[in-house]
Amino acid sequence: MEGAAVAEGLWGLADHHEKLGEIGKTIKCLEAICQSQISFLPLVEVKTRLRLSALLLRYSHNVNHAKSHLERSLLLLKSIPSSFDLKFRTFSLLSHCYHLLASFPPQRNLLLKALELASSAPQDLSAYLWSCNFNSQLANTFVIQADFPSSLSALEAGFLSASQICYPELQMFFTASMLHVHIMQWTDDYSVEKAVQRCDDIWQTVSSSDKTERCPGLFFYNEMLHVFYRLRLCDYKNAQHHVDRLDQAMNAHSHKAEEIQQLLDELSSLNHSLSRYDLPSRERSALSARQTQLQDRVNALSPSSSTTDNSLEPAYFGNTDRAWTERLLLSPSPIDGEWLPKRAINALVHLMVVISGRPKGLFKECSKRIETGMQIVEDELIKLGITEEVRETDLRHTAIWMSGVYLMLQMQFLENRVSLELTRSDYVEAEEALVEMKNLFTRFPTILQASECVIEMLRGQYSHSVGCYDEAAFHCIEATKLTESKSMQASCQAFAAVSYLAMGDAESSSKALDLIGPLYGMTNSLSGVREEATILFAYGLLLMKQQDLPEARNRLAKGLQIAHTHMGNLQLVSQYLTLLGNLALSLHDTVQAREILRSSLTLAKKLSDIPTQLWVLSIFTALYQQLGEKGSEMENEEYRKKKWDELQSRLAEARGSISHIELVAKARIEMHQVEDAQGQGYGQTMQVNLDIPESVGVQGPSLAQSSSKLVGLDSRKRWGKRSFL
């Protein structure tokens, strides 16, 4: 009896301190029970250690301390029959500790034991829910180890448990998770398409007229996966529909969160006023009425999952104490997991707007979204303690997951900024963004390991844009060595081939042929049309070089159709049109040549793509000469000279930058590799968890610089340049 009284007293005192926000004192009260010489009942000690572990995970970084309490609890529970709920909670929290410490094999073994217990317990609602919890965590451990089939099996088992209790939201959670795994492994288009269709079918069963209100986390997760799927197929038209829905939902959710926060602030002020002892009764009555009104409004605006905020289950990502207003939960208790933190999802929505809008030339909106998204990311990195001086070796294990999410988002924004600035000929801006990518990579080489390939490819595109074709080919070929993706390798090889063709000499053309020949034969084995458009562009260019004009026109016409119909990429369309216009001129079809070149010039002007404009203008000069239109030729040459001078000014500024030589140098990025096997696992996980398709595209033939020119069909004509998005 003495032990029970002491425990009750310390629990009560802990409750008091926790309500006051004095977490340190709360923890001391609970630790006093664990460290006491008094003998307590096993259940008392288990409950105390469970609560203590939850507090440590939520408010501190003492994961090892929490793990020790939970392991002790698990030993105590072995001697206690039934008590399934306590056992389940202990298993789940201990699994979370192993996850934060990157102890994946022990976590997997623990979860298998938990599932065995769940199957032997009475098959009631609680057992099925906990089975869902454990299968969800188990699937995540398999994904981390790239064991996708086992992950899908665990998710399917979770789906069956959710089906047993007729829980549509949980069924949708597992179905969406399966789609995510299919997108990550992408064995074939049919399997992924089936997973997409299954998601759509299950989503229809979620009985709600406004699913974005009832299941905001699931809505964002499902829509984002659909965007990833469509972008991987370069189906920008259908991707746009989902991007628009995400953007609208994000804005509505932000406005709602602001309203809730204002209500909570007012409630806090009211509560403070009501705590006064000398408050007149009439005023107290009015304030109480207002308090009830505000609380009712908050409850009406709150997601249903907020009622489980006091669950022992921490969020999957990080261990910061975040209010439910700052979370987008994927499913109800006892899962309560997030795919990503809400701020990361907000940044990701901005990124999707950029990726879908950039090929269309919506640069003003894209620039604004890049700035907004990067500001969100920078704010969150600062909260995580990541300043300019922090490197990968300075990070705690518990911070690597969250840090990796935001660092990868930052790299994606910077990648899009580089491509955008190269498109509109702002080379200095592109330099700055590329240098920032390089610096981030050198500071976090393991977490951002997947970014090295993209950085090398962008160095190649930058080098090509400023006329350094040999260096451009070097970096693109180096990029192929840094990825296992066949599609990415094919794109990089095509970029290198175009750079070799831009050099114009026989040896370089031979190297281009060696790259393009094998690529053209493998187009059918690639997953997306982006790579096919890239290869067709390079192949058509080579055929023109070889004077095989009819075959070149066939290949280029096919590539143009892909660029226009599937990709909606204005720069790629513009450059395809320029090649086809030059072909028409070479075949003496001046009427068609004029029409095609006008369309190309219009698009190049819309994109502020000066090199492509110059490329088109040089062909127009040849057209007017062929037609004997002296006046048009002089007017065209005057405008071409103006654009040439503008480009030379921009190039001189870029080449004069301190970063230029470093970026084009034929050398890989130097870095100090982090020798940490656990950390390397994180780098891989960050890559697959987001799984955003590559947002960079084709590098076109570059405008002539001094003697490095790509000679056209006629020695008097020169090819233009440039980077595709």
C-alpha positions in Angstrom: 0.0 0.0 0.0 2.9 2.3 0.8 4.3 1.9 -2.7 0.9 2.6 -4.3 0.4 5.8 -2.3 3.9 7.1 -3.2 3.3 6.3 -6.9 -0.1 8.1 -6.9 1.4 11.1 -5.2 4.3 11.4 -7.6 2.0 10.8 -10.6 -0.3 13.6 -9.4 2.7 15.9 -8.9 3.9 15.0 -12.4 0.5 15.9 -13.8 0.6 19.2 -12.1 4.1 20.1 -13.5 3.1 18.9 -17.0 0.1 21.2 -17.0 2.3 24.1 -16.2 4.7 23.1 -19.0 7.5 22.2 -16.5 8.6 19.1 -18.3 11.9 18.8 -16.5 10.2 18.6 -13.1 7.6 16.2 -14.6 10.4 13.9 -15.7 12.1 14.1 -12.2 8.9 13.1 -10.5 8.6 10.0 -12.7 12.2 9.1 -12.4 11.9 9.2 -8.6 9.5 6.2 -8.9 12.0 4.3 -11.1 14.9 5.1 -8.8 13.1 4.6 -5.4 14.1 2.0 -2.9 10.4 1.3 -2.4 9.1 -1.8 -4.1 6.4 -1.0 -6.6 4.0 -3.3 -8.5 5.3 -4.2 -12.0 2.4 -2.5 -13.6 3.1 0.7 -11.7 6.7 0.7 -12.9 5.7 -0.1 -16.5 3.2 2.7 -16.7 5.7 5.1 -15.2 8.5 4.1 -17.6 6.1 4.3 -20.6 5.0 7.8 -19.7 8.6 8.8 -19.0 9.8 7.4 -22.4 7.0 9.3 -24.2 8.0 12.6 -22.6 11.7 12.0 -23.4 10.9 11.3 -27.0 8.6 14.3 -27.3 10.5 16.9 -25.5 14.2 15.9 -25.6 16.8 14.1 -27.7 17.5 11.4 -25.0 16.5 8.5 -27.2 18.9 6.1 -25.6 17.5 6.9 -22.2 13.9 6.3 -23.5 15.0 3.1 -25.1 16.4 1.8 -21.8 13.1 2.5 -20.0 11.2 0.7 -22.7 13.4 -2.3 -22.8 13.1 -2.6 -19.0 9.3 -2.3 -19.4 9.2 -5.1 -21.9 11.1 -7.4 -19.5 8.6 -6.6 -16.7 5.6 -7.2 -19.0 6.8 -10.7 -19.8 5.7 -11.8 -16.4 2.4 -10.1 -16.6 -0.5 -12.0 -18.4 -2.7 -10.1 -20.8 -2.1 -6.3 -20.4 -2.0 -6.3 -24.2 -2.5 -2.6 -24.6 0.6 -1.8 -22.4 2.6 -4.4 -24.3 1.5 -3.0 -27.7 2.4 0.6 -26.6 5.8 -0.5 -25.4 6.6 -2.4 -28.6 5.6 0.6 -30.7 7.5 3.2 -28.7 10.6 1.0 -28.6 10.4 0.4 -32.3 10.3 4.2 -32.8 13.5 4.5 -30.6 15.3 1.9 -32.8 14.2 3.8 -35.9 15.6 7.1 -34.6 18.9 5.4 -33.7 19.0 3.7 -37.1 19.0 0.3 -35.5 17.0 -1.3 -38.2 17.6 -5.1 -37.8 16.6 -4.9 -34.0 13.6 -2.8 -35.0 12.5 -5.4 -37.6 12.9 -8.3 -35.1 10.9 -6.4 -32.5 8.1 -5.6 -34.9 7.8 -9.3 -35.9 7.4 -10.2 -32.2 4.8 -7.5 -31.8 2.8 -8.8 -34.8 3.0 -12.3 -33.3 1.6 -11.0 -30.0 -1.2 -9.1 -31.9 -2.2 -12.3 -33.7 -2.4 -14.2 -30.4 -4.4 -11.5 -28.6 -8.2 -11.4 -28.6 -9.1 -10.3 -32.1 -10.9 -7.1 -31.2 -10.7 -3.6 -32.6 -7.6 -2.7 -30.6 -5.6 -5.8 -31.8 -6.4 -5.0 -35.4 -5.4 -1.3 -35.0 -2.1 -2.3 -33.4 -1.5 -4.8 -36.2 -1.9 -1.9 -38.6 0.6 0.1 -36.6 3.2 -2.6 -36.5 2.8 -3.5 -40.2 3.2 0.1 -41.1 6.4 0.5 -39.2 7.7 -2.9 -40.5 7.1 -1.8 -44.1 9.1 1.3 -43.5 12.1 -0.7 -42.2 12.0 -2.8 -45.4 11.9 0.3 -47.6 15.0 1.7 -45.8 16.8 -1.5 -46.7 15.4 -1.3 -50.3 13.5 -4.6 -49.8 10.4 -3.5 -51.7 8.7 -6.9 -52.0 8.8 -7.4 -48.3 7.5 -3.8 -47.7 4.6 -4.5 -50.0 3.8 -7.7 -48.2 3.7 -5.9 -44.8 1.5 -3.1 -46.2 -0.9 -5.7 -47.7 -1.1 -7.3 -44.3 -1.9 -4.0 -42.8 -4.6 -3.4 -45.4 -6.2 -6.7 -44.5 -6.3 -5.8 -40.9 -7.9 -2.4 -41.7 -10.4 -4.3 -43.9 -11.3 -6.6 -41.0 -12.6 -3.6 -39.0 -14.0 -1.8 -42.1 -11.9 1.3 -41.6 -11.7 3.1 -45.0 -9.2 5.7 -43.9 -6.8 3.1 -42.8 -7.4 1.1 -45.9 -6.5 4.2 -47.9 -3.4 4.8 -45.8 -2.0 1.3 -46.7 -3.1 1.6 -50.3 -1.4 4.9 -50.8 1.7 3.5 -49.1 1.8 0.6 -51.5 1.6 3.1 -54.4 4.5 5.0 -52.9 6.6 1.7 -52.8 5.6 0.9 -56.4 6.7 4.3 -57.6 10.0 3.9 -55.7 10.8 0.5 -57.3 9.0 1.0 -60.6 9.5 -2.5 -62.1 7.0 -1.9 -64.9 4.4 0.7 -65.9 1.5 -1.8 -65.5 2.1 -2.5 -61.8 2.3 1.1 -61.0 -0.8 1.9 -63.0 -2.7 -0.8 -61.1 -1.6 0.7 -57.8 -2.8 4.1 -58.9 -6.2 2.6 -59.9 -6.5 0.8 -56.6 -5.8 4.1 -54.8 -8.5 5.8 -56.8 -11.0 3.0 -56.0 -10.3 3.0 -52.3 -10.4 6.8 -52.1 -13.9 6.7 -53.4 -14.9 4.6 -50.4 -13.8 7.2 -47.9 -17.3 8.3 -47.0 -16.9 12.1 -46.8 -18.2 14.9 -48.9 -15.0 16.9 -48.1 -12.1 14.6 -47.8 -9.5 17.4 -47.6 -11.2 18.4 -44.3 -11.6 15.0 -42.8 -8.4 13.4 -44.0 -6.0 16.3 -44.8 -2.8 14.2 -44.4 -4.2 11.4 -46.6 -5.4 13.9 -49.2 -2.0 15.5 -49.6 -0.2 12.2 -49.6 -2.5 10.7 -52.2 -2.5 13.7 -54.5 1.3 14.1 -54.2 1.8 10.5 -55.2 -0.4 11.0 -58.2 1.8 14.0 -59.2 5.0 11.9 -58.8 3.4 9.2 -61.0 2.3 11.6 -63.7 5.6 13.5 -63.7 7.5 10.3 -64.1 5.5 9.6 -67.2 6.0 13.2 -68.3 2.2 13.5 -68.4 2.3 17.1 -67.4 -1.3 17.8 -68.5 -2.8 15.3 -66.0 -0.2 16.2 -63.4 -1.3 19.8 -63.5 -4.8 18.8 -62.3 -3.4 17.3 -59.2 -0.9 20.1 -58.6 -3.8 22.6 -58.8 -5.8 20.6 -56.2 -2.7 20.5 -53.9 -2.1 24.2 -54.2 -5.7 25.1 -53.5 -5.9 22.7 -50.5 -2.6 24.1 -49.1 -3.9 27.6 -49.3 -7.2 26.7 -47.7 -5.4 24.7 -45.0 -3.1 27.6 -44.2 -6.0 30.0 -43.9 -7.8 27.6 -41.6 -4.6 27.1 -39.5 -4.2 30.8 -39.1 -7.9 31.2 -38.0 -7.4 28.3 -35.4 -4.2 29.9 -34.1 -6.0 33.3 -33.7 -8.8 31.5 -31.8 -6.3 29.7 -29.6 -4.5 32.9 -28.8 -7.8 34.5 -27.8 -8.7 31.5 -25.7 -5.4 31.7 -23.9 -6.0 35.3 -23.1 -9.5 34.6 -21.9 -8.2 31.8 -19.7 -5.7 34.1 -18.2 -8.4 36.7 -17.4 -10.7 34.1 -15.9 -8.0 33.0 -13.6 -8.2 36.3 -11.7 -9.9 36.0 -8.3 -11.2 39.6 -8.3 -13.1 39.3 -11.6 -16.6 40.7 -11.3 -19.3 38.1 -11.7 -21.0 39.8 -14.7 -17.6 40.1 -16.5 -16.8 36.5 -15.6 -20.1 35.3 -17.0 -19.5 37.2 -20.3 -16.0 35.9 -20.6 -17.1 32.3 -19.9 -19.7 32.5 -22.6 -17.1 33.8 -25.0 -14.8 31.0 -23.9 -17.4 28.4 -24.7 -18.1 30.0 -28.1 -14.4 30.0 -29.0 -13.9 26.5 -27.9 -16.9 25.3 -30.0 -15.4 27.1 -33.0 -12.0 25.5 -32.4 -13.6 22.0 -32.1 -15.5 22.6 -35.3 -12.4 23.6 -37.2 -10.2 20.9 -35.7 -9.5 17.6 -37.5 -11.0 14.6 -35.9 -7.5 13.2 -35.3 -6.6 16.0 -33.0 -8.6 14.2 -30.3 -5.8 11.6 -30.1 -3.1 14.2 -29.6 -2.3 12.8 -26.1 -1.5 9.4 -27.5 1.8 7.8 -26.5 2.6 7.6 -30.2 5.1 10.2 -31.4 5.2 11.5 -34.9 7.2 9.4 -37.3 9.5 12.2 -38.2 11.5 13.9 -35.5 10.7 14.2 -31.9 9.8 17.9 -31.5 6.8 18.8 -29.5 4.5 20.1 -32.3 0.8 20.9 -31.8 -1.7 19.1 -33.9 -2.2 22.3 -35.9 1.3 21.8 -37.2 0.8 18.2 -38.2 -0.9 16.5 -41.1 -1.6 13.0 -39.8 -2.0 10.1 -42.2 -4.2 8.0 -40.0 -5.9 7.7 -36.7 -4.4 6.4 -33.4 -2.5 4.3 -32.7 -0.6 5.1 -35.9 -0.8 8.9 -35.9 2.0 9.0 -38.4 3.1 11.7 -40.8 4.5 11.1 -44.3 6.3 14.5 -43.9 6.0 17.4 -41.6 3.3 19.9 -42.7 5.9 22.6 -43.5 7.8 20.1 -45.7 4.6 19.3 -47.5 3.9 23.0 -48.0 7.4 23.4 -49.5 6.8 20.3 -51.7 3.6 21.8 -53.1 5.5 24.9 -54.1 8.1 22.6 -55.7 5.5 20.8 -57.7 4.1 24.1 -58.9 7.6 25.0 -60.1 8.3 21.6 -61.8 4.9 21.7 -63.6 5.1 25.4 -64.5 8.8 25.8 -65.6 8.5 23.8 -68.9 5.6 26.1 -69.8 7.8 29.2 -69.3 5.9 30.5 -66.3 9.1 31.9 -64.9 7.7 34.7 -62.8 5.4 32.4 -60.8 8.1 29.8 -60.6 10.7 32.2 -59.3 8.2 33.4 -56.6 7.5 29.8 -55.6 11.2 28.9 -55.5 11.8 31.9 -53.1 8.8 30.9 -50.9 9.8 27.3 -50.8 13.4 27.9 -50.0 12.4 30.3 -47.2 10.2 27.6 -45.7 13.1 25.1 -45.9 15.7 27.5 -44.5 13.4 28.4 -41.5 12.9 24.7 -40.7 16.7 24.0 -41.0 17.4 26.8 -38.6 14.9 25.3 -36.1 16.8 22.0 -36.4 20.0 23.9 -35.6 21.5 23.7 -39.1 23.3 26.9 -39.8 26.0 27.6 -42.4 28.7 26.2 -40.1 27.0 22.9 -39.4 28.2 19.8 -41.3 26.9 16.2 -41.5 29.2 15.0 -38.8 27.6 17.5 -36.4 24.1 16.1 -36.7 22.5 13.9 -34.0 21.1 10.6 -35.3 17.7 11.8 -34.3 18.0 14.9 -36.4 19.2 13.2 -39.6 15.8 12.1 -40.8 14.2 15.5 -40.6 17.3 17.3 -41.8 17.5 15.0 -44.8 14.0 15.8 -45.9 14.6 19.6 -45.8 18.1 19.4 -47.3 16.7 17.3 -50.3 13.9 19.8 -50.8 16.5 22.6 -50.8 18.5 20.8 -53.5 15.4 20.4 -55.6 14.6 24.1 -55.4 18.2 25.0 -56.3 18.2 22.5 -59.2 15.1 24.1 -60.6 16.6 27.6 -60.2 19.7 26.6 -62.1 17.6 25.2 -65.0 15.3 28.2 -65.0 18.2 30.7 -65.0 20.0 28.9 -67.8 16.9 28.9 -69.9 16.5 32.6 -69.7 20.2 33.2 -70.1 20.9 34.5 -66.5 24.2 32.7 -66.2 25.4 34.4 -63.1 22.2 33.6 -61.2 22.6 30.0 -62.4 26.2 30.0 -61.2 25.2 31.1 -57.7 22.5 28.5 -57.3 24.9 25.7 -58.6 27.6 26.8 -56.2 25.1 26.7 -53.4 24.2 23.1 -54.4 27.8 22.1 -54.5 28.4 23.6 -51.0 25.4 21.8 -49.5 26.6 18.6 -51.0 30.2 19.0 -49.6 28.7 19.6 -46.1 26.2 16.7 -46.2 27.7 14.2 -48.7 26.0 11.1 -47.3 22.5 12.5 -46.9 22.7 14.2 -50.3 24.6 11.4 -52.0 21.9 11.1 -54.7 22.4 14.8 -55.6 26.0 14.4 -56.9 24.8 13.0 -60.2 22.4 16.0 -60.7 25.1 18.5 -59.8 27.5 17.0 -62.3 24.8 17.1 -65.0 24.0 20.7 -64.2 27.7 21.5 -64.3 27.6 20.0 -67.8 24.6 22.1 -68.8 26.2 25.3 -67.4 29.5 24.5 -69.2 27.7 24.0 -72.5 25.7 27.1 -72.1 28.8 29.2 -71.8 30.6 27.5 -74.7 32.8 25.1 -72.8 31.7 22.0 -74.8 34.6 19.7 -73.9 34.1 20.3 -70.2 30.3 19.9 -70.7 30.8 16.5 -72.2 33.1 15.5 -69.4 30.7 16.4 -66.6 27.7 14.7 -68.3 29.7 11.5 -68.8 30.8 11.7 -65.1 27.2 12.1 -64.1 26.4 8.7 -65.8 28.9 7.0 -63.4 27.1 8.4 -60.3 23.6 6.9 -60.9 22.2 3.4 -61.4 19.2 4.8 -63.2 19.2 3.7 -66.8 17.0 6.6 -67.8 19.2 9.2 -66.1 22.3 7.6 -67.7 20.7 7.8 -71.1 19.8 11.5 -70.7 23.3 12.3 -69.5 24.9 10.5 -72.5 22.6 12.3 -74.9 23.6 15.6 -73.3 27.3 14.7 -73.8 26.7 13.7 -77.4 25.1 17.1 -78.1 28.2 18.8 -76.6 30.5 16.7 -78.7 28.5 17.7 -81.8 28.8 21.3 -80.8 32.6 21.1 -81.0 32.3 20.4 -84.7 35.5 18.4 -85.4 35.6 14.9 -86.7 36.9 13.2 -83.6 34.2 14.8 -81.4 31.5 13.8 -83.9 32.8 10.2 -83.8 32.5 10.3 -80.0 28.9 11.6 -80.3 28.1 8.7 -82.7 29.5 6.2 -80.2 27.1 7.6 -77.5 24.0 8.1 -79.6 24.0 4.7 -81.5 23.5 2.5 -78.5 21.1 5.0 -76.9 18.7 5.0 -79.9 18.4 1.2 -79.7 17.3 1.3 -76.0 14.6 4.0 -76.2 11.8 1.4 -75.8 13.3 0.1 -72.6 13.2 3.5 -70.8 10.3 4.3 -68.5 9.6 7.9 -69.6 9.2 9.9 -72.8 11.6 12.6 -71.5 14.6 10.4 -72.2 13.2 9.5 -75.6 12.8 13.1 -76.6 16.4 13.8 -75.4 17.8 10.9 -77.5 15.7 11.8 -80.6 17.0 15.4 -80.4 20.6 14.3 -80.3 20.1 11.6 -83.0 18.3 14.0 -85.3 21.2 16.4 -84.9 23.7 13.7 -85.8 21.8 12.7 -88.8 21.8 16.3 -90.0 25.5 16.4 -89.5 25.8 13.3 -91.7 23.6 14.9 -94.4 20.8 12.2 -93.9 18.1 14.8 -94.1 15.0 12.7 -94.7 15.7 10.4 -91.8 16.7 13.4 -89.6 13.3 15.0 -90.4 11.5 11.8 -89.4 13.3 11.5 -86.1 13.0 15.2 -85.3 9.2 15.3 -86.2 8.7 12.4 -83.8 10.6 14.1 -81.0 8.7 17.4 -81.6 5.4 15.5 -81.2 6.6 14.1 -77.8 7.9 17.5 -76.6 4.6 19.2 -77.6 2.0 16.6 -76.7 3.5 14.9 -73.7 5.9 17.3 -72.1 4.6 20.7 -73.0 8.2 21.9 -72.9 8.3 25.2 -74.7 12.1 25.4 -75.0 12.4 21.9 -76.3 9.6 22.6 -78.8 11.4 25.8 -79.8 14.6 24.0 -80.4 13.0 21.2 -82.3 11.3 23.7 -84.5 14.6 25.5 -85.1 16.2 22.3 -86.4 13.2 21.5 -88.5 13.1 25.0 -89.9 16.8 24.7 -90.9 16.0 21.3 -92.5 13.2 22.8 -94.5 15.6 25.6 -95.7 18.2 23.0 -96.7 15.5 21.2 -98.7 14.6 24.6 -100.3 11.1 24.6 -98.8 11.3 28.3 -98.0 7.6 28.7 -97.2 7.6 26.0 -94.6 11.0 27.2 -93.3 9.6 30.7 -92.7 6.5 29.5 -90.9 8.4 27.1 -88.7 11.1 29.6 -87.8 8.6 32.3 -86.9 7.0 29.9 -84.4 10.4 29.0 -82.9 11.4 32.6 -82.6 8.1 33.5 -80.8 8.7 30.8 -78.2 12.3 31.7 -77.7 11.3 35.3 -77.1 8.7 34.2 -74.6 11.3 32.3 -72.7 14.0 35.1 -72.9 16.2 32.4 -74.5 18.7 34.6 -76.2 20.9 31.8 -77.7 18.0 30.1 -79.4 16.8 33.5 -80.7 20.3 34.0 -82.2 20.2 30.5 -83.6 16.8 31.2 -85.3 17.9 34.7 -86.5 21.1 33.3 -88.1 18.9 30.8 -90.1 16.5 33.7 -91.0 19.5 35.5 -92.5 20.2 32.5 -94.7 16.5 32.3 -95.7 16.4 36.0 -96.7 19.6 35.6 -98.7 18.1 32.6 -100.5 14.9 34.6 -101.3 16.9 37.8 -102.2 15.0 39.8 -99.6 17.7 42.3 -98.9 15.7 44.7 -96.7 14.5 41.9 -94.4 18.0 40.5 -94.2 19.4 43.8 -93.1 16.7 44.3 -90.5 17.1 40.8 -89.2 20.9 41.2 -89.0 20.5 44.4 -87.0 18.3 42.7 -84.5 20.7 39.7 -84.4 23.7 41.9 -83.7 21.8 43.5 -80.8 21.0 40.1 -79.3 24.6 38.9 -79.9 26.0 41.9 -78.0 23.6 41.2 -75.1 24.6 37.6 -75.0 28.3 38.4 -75.0 27.8 40.8 -72.2 26.1 38.1 -70.1 28.7 35.5 -71.0 31.6 37.9 -70.1 30.0 38.5 -66.7 29.6 34.8 -66.1 33.1 33.9 -67.2 34.5 36.7 -65.0 32.9 35.2 -61.9 35.1 33.6 -59.3 33.0 30.4 -59.5 33.2 29.9 -63.2 36.5 28.1 -63.4 35.6 25.9 -60.5 32.3 24.9 -62.1 33.6 24.1 -65.5 36.9 22.4 -64.4 37.2 18.8 -65.5 37.2 17.4 -62.0 34.6 15.9 -59.7 33.6 17.6 -56.4 36.2 17.1 -53.6 34.7 16.1 -50.3 35.5 14.3 -47.1 33.3 11.1 -47.0 31.6 10.4 -43.7 32.6 7.0 -42.5 29.3 6.1 -40.8 27.4 3.0 -42.0 24.3 4.1 -40.3 24.5 7.6 -41.9 24.9 6.1 -45.3 21.6 4.3 -44.8 20.0 7.6 -44.3 21.3 9.0 -47.6 19.6 6.2 -49.5 16.4 6.5 -47.5 16.1 10.2 -48.2 16.3 9.5 -51.9 13.6 7.0 -52.0 11.2 8.6 -49.5 10.6 11.7 -51.6 11.2 10.1 -55.0 10.7 13.2 -57.0 11.4 12.5 -60.7 14.3 14.3 -62.2 13.2 17.8 -63.2 16.1 18.6 -65.6 16.0 18.0 -69.3 17.8 18.2 -72.5 20.8 20.3 -73.4 20.6 21.7 -76.9 23.3 22.7 -79.4 25.1 25.8 -78.2 25.5 29.1 -80.0 28.8 29.5 -81.7 31.6 31.0 -79.6 34.9 32.0 -81.3 36.2 28.8 -83.1 34.0 26.4 -81.2 31.1 26.2 -83.5 28.7 23.5 -84.7 28.9 23.8 -88.5 25.5 23.4 -90.2 24.5 21.9 -93.5 25.9 24.9 -95.2 29.3 26.2 -94.0 27.8 29.7 -93.9 25.2 28.7 -91.4 25.8 28.0 -87.7 23.7 26.1 -85.2 22.4 27.7 -82.1 22.5 26.5 -78.5 21.0 25.5 -75.3 19.5 23.9 -72.2 16.1 22.2 -72.3 14.0 22.0 -69.2 
